[in-house]
Amino acid sequence: MEDDAPVIYGLEFQARALTPQTAETDAIRFLVGTQSLRYDNQIHIIDFDDENNIINKNVLLHQVGEIWHISASPADKGVLATCYNKTSDSKVVTCAAVWRMPKELESGSHESPDDSSSNAQTLELLCHLDNTAHGNMACVMWEPMGDGKRLISLADNNILLWDLQESSAKAVLSSSTALEGKGQLKFTSGRWSPHHNCTQIATASDTTVRGWDTRSMKQIYCIENAHGQLVRDLDFNPNKQYYLASCGDDCKVKFWDTRNVTEPVKTLEEHSHWVWNVRYNHSHDQLILTGSSDSRVILSNMVSISSEPFGHMVDDDDLSDQEDHHQEEKSKEPLQDSIIATYEEHEDSVYAVEWSSADPWLFASLSYDGRLVINRVPRALKYHILL
């Protein structure tokens, strides 16, 4: 019987990098990257067994440095990219690389959970995304629907489009563009849109959100002062092609229609500190997850701007006459936006929230103290959405 209780996993190191496995979605799997100054850093492969409500883990060594960002290939479940710090000539630089995990870990075979990490295996380096000419890497984005051969990295004020070649052992820079303007412009984050044949990305730099066409590398829209302070994260609505969510240090989450960027379509003001992360549910785009330095994860129901603002449309043939009448009345009223739940299992800043790619009702959140929490959408709401 499924239970709504959270499942908590503690890493021994601080952590801020989290990604769901996206390539093969029959297993509920998340990857977490650690930030340790003193020890070798690790990637924890977290497999959630939802029948028994337990977490199984494997640990991979990431010996090159502290992990600031991690993203899984959409096409190959054994491949991932990390952005990490390394010290070079007594300067700290943030680099990016593409890695492969050992074959036997791709599918989710496990040691017993109490095993020490003394037998931790090492990631195989496939290639570096060379940033010597471009600055510090902020994040790496894979082409969402692609074959796992194209990715974009943001380095300081540069957008770099890479082609992976020769079984990903080599990354070739196929095009790039730079953000022009006064001052030290730097990208903080970006997302690759799943729409428009994957030809658009959005980036955040300071308080501005910009859209770019990946074919021409030209800017296609610009939301100046999208937030009152630094924009931390972005996400595209998977079902509505012009809708984009942003969040930032002004404690707000905003929803935009990129065809008209003068005003947000909607603003959420539920967090009391910086909002680090915003994520749309992949299947039910009214479900929005946010994580913040206020140590809370908030699940919102933004149904008025979702692809089903009037609720789930039911096929007439499925209903008897009296139900039919009731259904018509129900479907005319748009459902109300609301906060579904606030999750308070964290005691430190929540730096990452991610939906599982395998189970649309399940998500993970990660706080800086290395606590990973797996939660579910409340069952009552799940049935309300489905029925």
C-alpha positions in Angstrom: 0.0 0.0 0.0 1.6 3.3 -1.0 2.2 5.7 1.8 2.5 9.4 1.7 5.3 9.5 4.3 8.6 10.9 3.1 11.7 8.8 2.7 14.9 10.4 3.8 18.5 9.6 2.8 21.5 11.4 4.3 24.8 11.9 2.5 27.9 12.5 4.7 28.9 15.5 2.6 27.2 18.8 1.7 25.4 18.7 -1.6 23.6 20.9 -4.0 23.5 19.0 -7.3 20.5 16.7 -8.2 19.1 15.3 -11.4 16.6 12.6 -12.2 17.7 9.8 -14.6 15.9 10.8 -17.8 17.0 8.3 -20.4 15.2 5.2 -19.3 12.2 5.7 -17.2 11.2 2.3 -15.7 13.3 2.9 -12.6 12.9 5.7 -10.1 16.5 7.0 -10.0 18.1 10.2 -9.0 21.8 11.2 -9.1 23.2 13.5 -6.4 26.6 15.2 -6.5 28.5 16.2 -3.3 30.5 19.3 -2.4 33.4 18.4 -0.1 36.5 20.4 0.2 38.5 17.8 2.0 37.6 14.5 0.5 37.0 13.0 -2.9 33.6 14.0 -4.1 31.0 11.5 -5.0 28.0 10.9 -7.1 25.3 8.9 -5.3 23.0 6.9 -7.5 19.8 6.7 -5.6 17.3 4.1 -6.6 13.9 4.3 -4.9 12.0 1.0 -4.5 8.5 2.3 -4.2 6.9 -1.0 -3.3 9.0 -1.3 -0.2 9.5 2.4 0.3 13.2 2.1 0.6 16.2 3.7 -1.0 19.1 1.7 -2.5 22.3 3.5 -3.3 25.6 3.2 -5.1 28.4 5.6 -4.8 30.7 6.7 -7.6 33.9 8.7 -7.0 34.1 12.0 -8.8 37.7 12.8 -7.9 38.1 16.0 -9.9 36.3 18.4 -7.5 33.2 19.7 -5.9 30.0 19.2 -8.0 28.0 22.4 -8.6 25.6 21.0 -11.2 24.7 17.6 -12.6 22.6 16.6 -15.6 21.7 13.2 -17.0 21.8 12.4 -20.7 18.2 12.1 -22.2 19.3 9.2 -24.4 21.9 7.1 -22.5 21.2 6.2 -18.9 24.8 5.6 -18.2 26.0 9.1 -19.2 25.9 12.3 -17.3 27.6 15.7 -17.2 28.9 17.6 -14.2 30.1 21.2 -13.6 32.8 21.1 -10.9 35.3 23.3 -9.2 39.0 22.7 -9.5 42.0 24.7 -8.4 44.4 25.7 -11.1 47.3 28.1 -10.5 45.8 28.9 -7.1 42.6 30.1 -8.8 39.4 28.2 -8.5 37.8 27.5 -11.9 34.5 25.7 -12.7 34.9 23.2 -15.4 32.5 20.8 -17.1 32.9 17.2 -18.3 30.8 14.3 -19.6 31.1 10.9 -17.8 30.0 7.3 -18.0 29.1 5.2 -15.0 30.2 1.6 -14.8 28.1 -0.7 -17.0 26.9 -2.8 -14.0 25.4 0.3 -12.3 23.3 1.4 -15.2 20.5 -0.9 -14.4 20.3 -0.7 -10.7 22.0 -3.7 -9.1 22.9 -3.0 -5.5 25.2 -3.9 -2.7 23.5 -4.2 0.6 22.7 -0.7 1.9 25.0 -0.9 4.9 28.1 -1.4 2.7 30.8 1.1 3.3 31.9 3.2 0.3 35.4 1.7 0.4 34.5 -0.2 -2.7 33.2 2.9 -4.5 33.8 2.8 -8.2 35.1 5.7 -10.3 33.4 7.5 -13.2 34.9 7.1 -16.6 35.7 10.5 -18.2 34.3 10.7 -21.7 35.4 14.2 -22.5 35.9 17.7 -21.1 33.8 20.6 -22.4 36.8 22.9 -22.8 36.1 26.2 -21.2 39.6 27.7 -21.0 38.7 30.5 -23.4 35.2 31.1 -22.1 35.2 31.3 -18.3 33.5 29.4 -15.5 30.8 26.9 -16.3 27.4 27.5 -14.7 25.4 24.6 -16.1 25.1 22.0 -18.8 21.9 21.4 -20.7 21.2 18.4 -22.9 19.0 18.7 -26.0 15.8 17.4 -24.5 14.5 15.2 -27.3 17.9 14.5 -28.9 20.1 11.5 -29.2 22.3 12.7 -26.4 24.9 14.1 -28.8 24.1 17.8 -28.5 24.5 19.9 -25.4 24.8 23.5 -24.4 27.0 24.9 -21.6 26.8 28.3 -20.1 30.2 29.7 -19.1 30.4 33.2 -17.6 28.7 35.3 -20.4 29.0 32.6 -23.2 26.5 30.2 -24.6 28.4 27.2 -26.0 26.8 24.5 -28.2 28.7 21.2 -28.3 28.5 18.2 -30.5 29.6 14.9 -28.9 31.5 12.7 -31.4 33.1 9.2 -31.4 31.0 7.6 -28.7 31.1 10.9 -26.8 34.9 10.8 -26.4 35.2 14.2 -28.0 33.2 17.4 -27.7 33.4 19.8 -30.6 32.2 23.4 -30.2 29.7 23.9 -33.1 28.6 27.4 -32.3 28.6 30.0 -29.6 27.5 33.5 -28.7 28.3 36.0 -25.9 26.1 38.2 -23.8 27.1 41.8 -24.6 26.6 44.7 -22.2 28.1 46.7 -19.3 29.6 45.1 -16.3 30.5 41.6 -15.4 27.6 39.7 -17.1 27.3 36.1 -16.0 24.7 33.4 -16.6 23.4 31.7 -13.5 21.2 29.1 -15.1 19.4 28.0 -18.3 16.9 25.5 -19.7 16.5 24.0 -23.1 12.9 24.2 -24.3 11.3 20.9 -25.3 9.2 22.8 -27.9 9.8 24.4 -31.3 11.9 21.3 -32.4 14.3 22.0 -29.5 15.6 25.2 -31.2 15.2 27.5 -28.2 16.8 27.9 -24.8 16.2 30.4 -22.0 18.9 31.8 -19.8 19.0 33.7 -16.6 21.7 36.4 -15.9 21.4 38.8 -13.0 17.7 39.9 -13.0 17.1 39.2 -16.7 15.6 36.2 -18.5 16.5 35.8 -22.2 15.3 33.5 -24.9 17.7 32.3 -27.7 17.4 30.5 -31.0 20.0 27.8 -31.0 20.2 27.8 -34.9 21.2 31.5 -35.2 22.4 31.9 -31.6 20.4 35.2 -31.6 18.3 36.5 -28.8 14.6 36.1 -29.4 13.1 37.7 -26.3 14.3 39.5 -23.2 12.5 39.9 -19.9 14.3 42.7 -18.2 14.0 42.9 -14.4 12.1 39.6 -14.5 12.8 39.5 -10.7 13.8 42.3 -8.3 17.0 40.3 -7.5 19.1 37.6 -9.0 17.2 35.0 -11.1 18.1 31.5 -9.8 16.3 29.0 -12.0 14.0 28.5 -15.0 11.7 25.8 -16.4 9.5 25.4 -19.4 5.9 24.2 -19.2 6.1 20.8 -21.0 2.6 21.1 -22.4 2.3 24.8 -23.3 5.0 25.9 -25.6 5.3 29.6 -24.7 5.1 29.2 -21.0 8.1 29.6 -18.8 8.6 29.7 -15.0 11.3 31.7 -13.2 12.3 32.1 -9.6 14.9 34.1 -7.7 16.3 36.0 -4.7 13.2 38.2 -4.4 11.4 35.1 -2.9 9.1 35.0 -5.9 8.1 32.5 -8.6 6.8 34.0 -11.8 5.1 32.5 -14.8 5.6 34.1 -18.3 4.1 33.9 -21.7 7.2 34.5 -23.9 5.1 36.1 -26.6 4.3 39.0 -24.3 6.9 39.6 -21.7 5.9 42.9 -20.3 4.1 41.3 -17.3 4.1 37.9 -15.7 1.0 35.8 -16.2 1.1 34.9 -12.6 3.3 35.4 -9.5 3.7 33.1 -6.5 4.9 34.6 -3.2 4.9 31.8 -0.8 8.6 31.5 0.2 10.3 33.7 2.8 13.8 33.5 1.3 15.6 32.9 -2.0 13.9 30.5 -4.3 16.6 28.2 -5.8 14.6 25.9 -8.0 11.3 25.7 -9.9 10.1 22.6 -11.7 7.0 21.8 -13.7 5.6 18.3 -13.4 6.3 16.5 -16.8 2.8 15.0 -17.1 0.5 17.4 -15.1 1.7 20.9 -15.8 -0.5 22.5 -13.1 1.8 20.9 -10.5 4.8 23.1 -9.7 7.6 22.4 -7.2 9.8 25.0 -5.7 12.7 24.8 -3.2 14.1 27.6 -1.2 16.7 28.8 1.4 13.7 29.0 3.8 14.3 25.2 4.1 10.9 24.4 2.6 9.6 22.7 -0.5 6.3 23.9 -1.8 4.0 22.0 -4.1 1.6 24.4 -5.9 -1.5 23.7 -8.1 -1.3 26.4 -10.8 -4.3 25.1 -12.6 -5.5 28.4 -14.1 -2.4 28.7 -16.4 -2.1 24.9 -17.0 -3.0 23.0 -20.2 -6.2 21.8 -18.5 -7.6 24.9 -16.7 -11.1 23.5 -16.6 -10.1 20.1 -15.1 -9.7 16.8 -16.8 -12.0 16.6 -19.9 -14.0 13.4 -19.7 -15.2 11.6 -22.8 -19.0 11.9 -23.1 -19.4 8.2 -23.8 -18.0 7.4 -20.4 -20.8 9.1 -18.5 -24.4 8.2 -17.7 -26.9 11.0 -18.2 -27.1 12.3 -14.7 -23.3 12.2 -14.4 -23.2 14.0 -17.7 -25.1 17.0 -16.4 -23.0 17.2 -13.3 -19.8 16.9 -15.4 -20.9 19.8 -17.6 -21.4 22.1 -14.6 -18.1 21.0 -13.1 -16.1 21.6 -16.3 -17.3 25.2 -16.8 -15.7 26.4 -13.6 -12.0 26.8 -13.8 -10.3 25.2 -10.8 -8.6 27.4 -8.3 -4.9 27.9 -8.0 -3.7 26.9 -4.5 -0.8 25.7 -2.4 -1.2 21.9 -2.1 1.4 21.2 0.5 4.4 22.6 2.2 7.1 20.1 3.0 9.3 20.8 6.1 11.6 17.8 6.3 14.7 19.9 5.6 16.7 21.9 8.1 19.0 23.7 5.6 18.6 25.5 2.3 16.9 23.4 -0.3 19.1 23.8 -3.4 17.3 21.4 -5.7 13.9 19.9 -6.4 13.3 17.4 -9.2 10.4 15.3 -10.4 11.0 11.6 -11.0 11.0 10.8 -14.8 9.5 7.4 -14.1 6.7 8.3 -11.7 4.8 11.6 -12.2 3.6 11.6 -8.6 7.1 11.4 -7.0 9.8 14.0 -6.4 13.0 14.5 -4.6 14.5 17.5 -2.8 18.0 18.1 -1.7 19.3 20.4 1.0 22.8 21.7 1.5 23.5 19.5 4.6 23.2 16.4 2.3 19.7 15.4 3.1 17.7 14.0 0.2 14.0 13.6 0.8 11.7 11.6 -1.5 8.0 12.7 -1.3 4.8 12.0 -3.1 2.0 14.2 -4.3 -0.8 13.7 -1.7 -3.0 10.8 -2.8 -6.3 12.8 -2.6 -5.0 15.3 -5.1 -3.6 12.6 -7.4 -7.1 11.0 -7.6 -8.7 14.4 -8.0 -6.4 15.1 -11.0 -6.9 11.6 -12.5 -10.6 11.1 -11.9 
